[in-house]
Amino acid sequence: MIAAVHGTRCRAGRRALRATCVALCIGLCAGTARADIFVLRTTGQVRGELLNRDESPRKNFVVHTAEGAMITLDRSQVKQIIPQSAADEEYEKIRPTFADAPDEQWKLAEWCRERQLSKERQAILEHILELDPNHKQARGALGYTHRDGQWMQPDDVMRNNGYEKFNGRWMLPQEVEILKRKQQDDSTVRQWFKTLNTLREWINQPGRRDAAVAEIRAINDPAAVSALAKSLETERDRAVRILFVDALGRLSPASLMTLVQYALDDADEEIRYHCLKQLVDHPNHQAVEEFVKALRGKDPVRINTAGYALGQLNDKSAISPMIDALVTTHKYAETTGGGGQMSAGFSNNGGGSFSAGSSTVVRTVQSKNQKVLDGLVALAGGPNYGFNKDAWRRWWQTQSKPSAVDTRRD
């Protein structure tokens, strides 16, 4: 009898122990199981733990819902799976414990803020305003400003102040218009680069050469200047380069600075001549000002090139700075050291530096700039006082004073 009672008690104890273990396991699983949202292709969604995560290839989804049900979804039924974090799951649990009242919902919104559940918080704040349109905390959290007796969002405030949103930034309408034009211009410039590359390829094809040349000669869009300038820089065929120069000439004044640069600095004398010819054929006082600036430089070759160009442009406002540039002074350094000899050019103010122990001799050289004189004689229309600056200045004082260009040399 005692043994039977003892056996009964042992069996009961073992059953209780098993029940406790099962409950504990269920509790642990419930605390750690990952619940996801399965969005269906039709309507609705299922929330729960995916049990067959490792199935491959995927045929269906076996989901254990929070209510304890087991649901099998065919792969074709599921549109999207939204993973849920621990905070998401906790939110779903506590959400029903807050009353549907403004103050209670505000507490729930703050709970979401502390856990960085931004989407859930946004939805709660908007719901609070449905319950109480004048809830200050919710309005402030959503970025509203109270102005002229009404609640306004930042975007509305900016619009009321006359601003427009463009590329994510608030700007005045004038700024937006400028940027839109610039974007359009940039797009057109990029297209011209592509077009000119294509036309250049056609020039090498006998059957397309004439058509390509005709199209280049027909260019009349100032937006093509950048592409033409780049093509002029990289091209090696002189005939094609002249074709680009002529096209740039037709686009003056947009192309003026490019033409001046190549008229002064291109290594090919023929190209320099054609650039200058385009500037002569399309006169613009700005070209005169740019060549006058070149007269004040430190390179005698460039000074002479500018003097010749000014003579061709026939603008008498350049006479005074050309008189100054008839004879220019340049300093050079000859440096000798233990390893041999090297030479370096000094600037006109005599600046320069050399290694320790070297010996430096600074030489001052006067350059009589013949092409500047030739250009000056052409502009003067008769007299020739050679390189005598004083004689030229006395003559110029007797002439009617033209509109002046700054004659100071740097």
Sequence and secondary structure as in RCSB ss.txt:
>XXXX:A:sequence
MIAAVHGTRCRAGRRALRATCVALCIGLCAGTARADIFVLRTTGQVRGELLNRDESPRKNFVVHTAEGAMITLDR
SQVKQIIPQSAADEEYEKIRPTFADAPDEQWKLAEWCRERQLSKERQAILEHILELDPNHKQARGALGYTHRDGQ
WMQPDDVMRNNGYEKFNGRWMLPQEVEILKRKQQDDSTVRQWFKTLNTLREWINQPGRRDAAVAEIRAINDPAAV
SALAKSLETERDRAVRILFVDALGRLSPASLMTLVQYALDDADEEIRYHCLKQLVDHPNHQAVEEFVKALRGKDP
VRINTAGYALGQLNDKSAISPMIDALVTTHKYAETTGGGGQMSAGFSNNGGGSFSAGSSTVVRTVQSKNQKVLDG
LVALAGGPNYGFNKDAWRRWWQTQSKPSAVDTRRD
>XXXX:A:secstr
 HHHHHHHHHHHHHHHHHHHHHHHHHHHHHHH   EEEEESSS EEEEEES TT SS  EEEEEETTS EEEEEG
GGEEEEE   HHHHHHHHHGGGS SSHHHHHHHHHHHHHTT HHHHHHHHHHHHHH TT HHHHHHTT EEETTE
EE HHHHHHHTT EEETTEEE HHHHHHHHHHHHHHHHHHHHHHHHHHHHHHHTSTTTHHHHHHHHHT   GGGH
HHHHHHHHH   HHHHHHHHHHHHHTTTTTHHHHHHHHHH S HHHHHHHHHHHHHS  HHHHHHHHHHHTSS H
HHHHHHHHHHHHHT GGGHHHHHHTSEEEEEEEEEEETTEEEEEE  TT      TT EEEEEEEEEE HHHHHH
HHHHHTS   TT HHHHHHHHHTS           
